[in-house]
Amino acid sequence: MLETNAQIVDETLTNKSLVGRTEIRDDASGTRAVLEYQIKTMNILRKPIRYQVDSGPIIVPDFGSTAGMQVERFDIAHVVYNRPYKGEFILRRPKGRSSRAASCCTRSPTTPWCWTTRVATRWSPRGSRP
C-alpha cells in the first residue's frame, strides 16, 4: 500500500495501473465494506506534492437501503479523494430517489451523477499492477 503523497506521485509517474482501496463502515449496523477498483484518473502535482483520485463508475453499498433484494442495495458511483481519511462518492441516482438528488437532477436532467456523499474512512491508492 502506498502511504505518502510522494509514494503515490512517484508510482503514478511509472505509468503502471493503480488500484484504489476504500473501506467504508455503517456505524448503526457495524457493517463494513472494502471496495477495490482500478484508478482511471489520477491528478498529481510535483510541487507541492499532491494527488487526486477520480475514478468510476464503481458499485457502492447503500447501508440505508431497505430494498427487498440485497442486489438492489447498491449505488453506482464515482470516487474522489486526495487524502487518506476523507473522500466523496458522486452517486448516480434517478430523479425522485431523494429530494436533494431530485433538485440536482432537475437542473441537469441529462446528467444523473448528481448526489454527493462525503465519507470519513480509509482511502488509499495501492501499488502498481503490471
Secondary structure, DSSP 8 states (H G I E B T S, - for coil): ---SHHHHHHHHTTT-EEEEEEEEE-TTT--EEEEEEEE-EEEEETTTTEEEEEEEEEEEE-TT---SSGGGSEEEEEEEEEETTEEEEEEE--TTSSHHHHHHHHH-TT--EEEEEEE-SEEEEEEEE-
